[in-house]
Amino acid sequence: MDYYGELCTKVYESGKSIAEGEELAFYLSHVTEGMKVLEPMCGNGRMLIPFMQRGIDIEGFDISDEMLKVCVVKGNERGMEPRVFHQDMRHFNPQDTYDLIMIPFGSFSLLPEEIVPLCLRNLKESLRQAGKLLITAIIQQGADDCPEWKETNRDFKMERIPS
């Protein structure tokens, strides 16, 4: 599986360093006090770092060591120690459970279609009984970038994933 190497990481970091505005507010709106949050595909920490700055109990993982290094450095520069680890979502075997698992900004859409059911199953096993899985997916409808941030369905229920 391809992942962000050094050059891609630098390019990504130059344009998407720290989440803010409506996007950040949307994800924060799903967090309540005392929640334990997981961010698979956390990359450079663009969402994880602002969550940590607000005192949210969050950890993340990514397949790219280069992106994780940037996340740790960014956190350390702000006096924090991000809890992140290298992991492929296909082989994710959680040691803990979470109240919220979130994959922001279409990262989940980068996964090859054939591994999506396995990845969803692994994430579902990581949720506490009343936990939420929040995924932002980009559905390609044309060559244009997403023109604006828009919430479409807050109450989606996860159906049984075929084996």
C-alpha positions in Angstrom: 0.0 0.0 0.0 1.4 3.4 -0.9 1.9 6.0 1.8 3.2 9.5 2.2 7.0 9.6 2.0 9.3 12.6 2.8 8.4 14.8 -0.2 4.7 14.1 -0.1 4.7 14.8 3.7 6.4 18.2 3.1 3.9 19.2 0.4 0.9 18.0 2.6 2.3 19.9 5.7 2.8 23.1 3.7 -0.9 23.3 2.8 -2.6 21.3 5.6 -0.7 21.8 8.8 -3.4 22.5 11.4 -7.2 22.1 11.1 -9.3 25.1 11.9 -12.6 26.8 11.1 -15.7 24.9 10.3 -14.0 21.6 9.7 -12.4 21.6 13.1 -15.6 22.8 14.8 -17.5 20.0 13.1 -15.3 17.3 14.6 -15.1 18.9 18.0 -18.9 19.0 18.0 -18.9 15.2 18.3 -16.7 15.2 21.4 -18.0 15.4 24.9 -16.1 15.6 28.2 -14.3 12.4 29.1 -14.4 10.8 25.7 -11.5 8.7 24.5 -10.9 9.4 20.8 -8.9 7.5 18.1 -7.8 9.1 14.8 -6.7 6.4 12.3 -4.8 7.9 9.4 -3.8 10.8 11.6 -0.9 11.8 9.4 0.8 15.0 10.4 -1.6 15.7 13.3 -3.6 18.4 11.6 -6.6 17.3 13.6 -5.0 15.5 16.5 -2.9 18.4 17.6 -5.8 20.9 17.9 -7.7 18.2 19.8 -4.8 17.7 22.2 -4.6 21.5 22.7 -8.2 21.4 23.9 -7.4 18.7 26.5 -9.1 15.9 24.6 -7.9 12.3 25.2 -6.8 11.4 21.7 -4.4 9.1 20.1 -3.7 8.2 16.5 -2.0 5.9 14.0 -0.8 6.1 10.4 1.0 3.9 7.9 3.5 6.8 7.1 6.4 7.1 9.5 7.3 10.4 7.8 3.8 11.9 8.6 4.0 10.6 12.2 7.4 12.2 12.7 5.9 15.6 11.7 3.0 15.1 14.1 5.3 14.3 17.0 7.6 17.3 16.2 4.6 19.6 15.9 3.2 18.4 19.2 6.5 18.7 21.0 6.9 22.3 19.7 3.6 23.1 21.5 4.7 21.3 24.7 2.7 18.2 24.1 3.6 14.5 23.5 1.2 13.1 20.9 0.3 9.4 21.4 0.8 8.1 17.9 2.0 4.8 16.5 2.7 3.2 13.1 -0.1 0.9 12.0 -1.7 -0.4 8.9 -5.5 -0.3 9.3 -5.8 -3.8 7.7 -3.9 -5.2 10.7 -5.2 -2.9 13.4 -5.8 -5.0 16.6 -6.8 -2.5 19.3 -5.5 -2.8 22.8 -8.2 -0.4 23.9 -11.7 0.8 23.0 -12.8 4.3 22.0 -15.9 6.5 22.3 -15.2 8.2 19.0 -13.1 7.0 16.0 -12.7 9.7 13.4 -11.1 9.8 10.0 -11.3 13.4 8.7 -10.9 15.1 5.3 -11.5 12.2 3.0 -8.5 10.1 4.1 -10.7 7.0 4.2 -11.5 7.6 0.5 -7.8 6.9 -0.3 -8.1 3.2 0.7 -8.4 0.7 -2.0 -12.0 -0.5 -2.3 -11.0 -4.2 -1.7 -9.7 -3.5 1.9 -12.5 -1.2 3.0 -14.7 -3.9 4.6 -11.8 -5.3 6.6 -10.8 -1.8 7.8 -14.3 -1.0 8.8 -14.6 -4.3 10.7 -11.3 -3.5 12.6 -12.5 -0.1 13.5 -15.9 -1.3 14.6 -14.2 -3.8 17.0 -12.4 -0.8 18.6 -15.6 1.1 19.5 -17.1 1.0 22.9 -20.8 -0.1 23.0 -22.2 3.4 22.4 -19.2 4.6 20.4 -19.3 6.5 17.1 -17.4 6.0 13.9 -17.1 9.3 12.1 -15.7 9.2 8.6 -15.6 12.0 6.0 -15.6 10.4 2.6 -15.1 12.2 -0.7 -17.3 10.8 -3.5 -15.8 11.9 -6.9 -18.4 13.6 -9.0 -16.2 15.6 -11.2 -12.7 17.1 -11.5 -13.5 20.0 -9.2 -12.3 20.2 -5.6 -14.9 20.3 -2.8 -16.2 23.9 -3.0 -17.2 24.1 0.7 -17.4 22.2 4.0 -20.9 20.9 4.5 -22.4 18.4 7.0 -24.8 15.9 5.3 -25.8 13.2 7.8 -25.1 13.2 11.5 -27.3 10.3 12.4 -26.1 7.6 10.0 -26.4 4.2 11.5 -23.7 1.6 10.7 -25.2 -1.5 9.0 -23.8 -5.0 9.3 -20.6 -5.3 7.2 -20.6 -8.5 5.0 -17.9 -11.0 5.9 
